[in-house]
Amino acid sequence: MSKSEKKKKNKFLFELGLEEIPADMISPALEQMCQSVEKRLKEACIDHGSIRPFASPRRLAFLVEDLPDQQPEREEVVLGPSQSVAYDEQKKPTRAVEGFARKGGVAVADLEVVETPKGNYVGYRKIIPGKSLSEVLQEVLPQVLTSISWPKNMYWRESRFRFIRPLRWCLALLNNEVLPFEFEGLKAGNTTRGHRFLGEPEIQVLQVDDYLDQLRQNYVLADIEERRAKIAAEIEEVTPKGLHISSDPHLLETVVHLNEYPTLICGSFSEEFLKLPQEVLTTVMRHHQKYFSVVNEEEEIQAYFLTVMNTSGDPEGKIRKGHEKVLRARLEDSAFFWKADRKRGLEERVEDLDLILFQEKLGTYRAKTERLRTFCTGLSEDPHLDKAALLCKTDLGSDMVREFAGLQGVMGGLYAREEGYPEEVWKAIYEHYQPVSLEDASPSTRLGALLSIADKLDTVVGCFAIDIVPTGSSDPFALRRQAQGLVKVLLDHQMDYSLSHLVELAEKNFPAETKDKEVSEQVLNFLKGRVRYIFQEKGIPYDVLNAVLAVEIHGVYDAYQRAQSLSGIRKDKDFEALAMAYKRTKNILSKQSIELSAVSQENLIDPEERALFRAYSELKPKVDNNLEKGDYVAALKQIAGLRKTVDQFFDKVLVMTEEENLRQNRLRLLHDISQLFLKIADISEIVQENQG
Amino acid sequence: MKTFQEITHTLLEYWMNYGCIIQQPYDVEVGAGTMHPETFFRVLGSQPYKVAYVQPSRRPTDGRYGENPNRVYRHYQLQVILKPSPDDVQDIYLESLRKLGIPLEQHDLRFEEDNWEAPTLGAWGIGWQVLLDGMEITQFTYFQQTGGLDLMPISAELTYGLERIATFLADKESVFDLPWNRELTYGQVKKREEFEFSKYSFEVADTGLLFELFDLYEKESLRCLEEDCVLPAYDYCLKCSHTFNLLDSRGAISVTQRVGIIGRVRSLSLKIAKQYVQKREEKEEQISV
């Protein structure tokens, strides 16, 4: 390896200047860029210190420190002729080897014999000097920039190169010197740009270390954490006393990346708008305007908002007035919707659903509504549930939901409440899209939970029936999320509907011509996959999962209880031994055909098999009783108690005897015992500690 | 304070001085300035072009009988096409705002992601909405496709919402209170129009007749194409589009129909764009729509 480890003292600063990058794409791109730098420097054998990322809407940048002057030297062995060809019988070099040495510019005397797997060859060692840091960076940078993948690219000049937004400048400084580098028509220089209106249009950076300070003086905070901290501090500062903002981490992240110099102001709106539902106010503020809403200790919304400006201040209150005016117009619009939408009752709106398409092949929302009603009736006779199912999609035709799609369900619920429907009905409508993610709460009411299950399963089964199936990263109808939501609701509400029953119920609603024979099987497997995912997230070990999912999942909640019980007992010595014995049993049973019938007591000859039968017969009612109660821990402990008897049975009794009737009888006994477990799990899947 | 017409005038003058052709509004009903042939056709092909014009734009579903302070049946867009898009296009645009007397350093201006798309025109682009103190005043788009055809060079399209900018500058609550000139307000000039067209599109329009008209316009558009009259074909395509919008505001279009009708208008646009480009290549015309 390299003889002289160079002093690491070089710094490299790179900034790509572009037109405003969409806020939500900045972090992922910056991360990709820095990872790519790291990977490519490693490939080039360039050690380095930290890579610091910087970004603002108009720039992606990084600073790498402690870079060496160049790549380390490499030693390469150049092989010539084989040893036998290189020297004659007198050990004199042949012409072949002389030619080889001449070509390589080395003396024959300096050649050495190199052992290789193919035999001995003559060769010499050659030192290949490393490329300079500058050369390496010039090679690496274009690869780094082209490796960033964006959700939606564009062309902007006559080049086939696409990027998220047009590139406008490029700064590349290696220890304060411009790195000669050109990319897509941009020549690297040492200038950057300040804030569009408050900073200088061109700023010369003479010292790498001055970069952040110079930008700050020009009203650009390129350090993301600095912006985040400024926003956090100013939220505290400007929020009226005794109030706080309604927590919104996603919005916070967006405003961090939406501004080069974020500054907060607090505005207000007329209290008359407080008669609008809180959900509407919050959505209007965040959705179009990216404002934080302000609440009191009781989380009740107040007539204030916080906005993050892309400038340093608003001494005359002009900006605040502007934002207040825009918000007022938006709130007026919403107040108009809130009033106009309620002129027609939800029941009247059901027929509007004929005009709203759910999916081309699966029909309108009217058709979906009817499917939901049939499904719900199959689960519960509660008339409130049927009413909720009938009305749950009607808000899709309302002006408010057309304006704010995120309020679907919520508006339906609120309109139903205003119309005086019972709480069971309006809450079920309100909550039926929940949970929208695993972090989101399940519906709080039982009817809400049932409607949520109905809605999600209808979408999943319907899509599978017309072959819209999630593959890899493609899942246009978010079926994975829907199915996860469904499983989460079943679990959170401790519901014991069997998955196959639910799927069957949902599938019956789709007309024969759209149905594919495989669908219910396929959907069940898909749901099982989601069950597995959620159980894993909840910390169930994978072998326990395998064991529990190997037997039929009746209810999701039941399966979860079985998994938890099994996780608790799997380390128990008796249980482990029994699991081993069961593996043998399963092995034997899988290779034999058994005619199933009751174990014949007369044909039990050996004392050990009689003992086992006795123990089993005594245990079965107790185990069944515990299974009935869902007390899987007790059942598993009881079964584990069989361990000694089972061990003795296998020690002394020859199952595979020649005598047909004895053999069948013993197989039946083993089969019966294995059935005890199989109501809980296939414990042969449990991986023993000593097996790894 | 600038009146509505002074704002329009200032912007047109700015773009005229920049070197744009100043065009007039198109005389067929359109929903947006993008549908003017000066945008639809000019962004196709390779000839450079710079144009600015005002386009009254009809949105039947936005009609509010002149009662909503922010929504109108017909609003005014000021549209600029710069082909190819200059490197400093954002700065040039921002300078136009300064010309209107907006001290940008005292305001909160942002470019927020907003990618424009017009399915009936087979057109889409990448860009932003420009927000001034929270108000959307301009749509800024780099055209990527029109009539389903990939574009090169790329044109920049700036669409100013004139009412929005005027509301901002005039510090008025309602668009109808804007001074059109020193004597008349926007409301005085426009309110009757707003009321009658809202009434027409929500209550009066004869949907049976409109469906027939749609079919006739479509047929004529296709016939024009057969006769190599691409520009007249486009006029009838625009008429189809407007007729569809009217039917939509009357709530006369069911889901299945909607998909079908959008598809029919789109199919016309694609044919028209394709034939326009082909003809242009055949004749190698210098510059004429």
Interface residues (C-beta under 8 A of the other chain):
Chain A: E19 E20 P22 A23 P57 K152 M154 Y155 W156 R157 E158 R165 P166 R168 R196 F197 L198 L258 N259 Q289 T307 M309 N310 T311 D314 E316 K318 I319 K321 G322 H323 K325 V326 L327 R328 A329 E332 D333 F336 D354 L355 I356 L357 E360 T364
Chain B: N68 P69 N70 R71 P84 S85 D87 Q90 L94 L104 E105 Q106 H107 D108 L109 R110 F111 E112 E113 N115 G125 I126 W128 L132 D133 G134 M135 Y142 Q144 L151 M152 P153 I154 T167 F168 D171 E173 G251 I253 S254 V255 T256 R258 V259
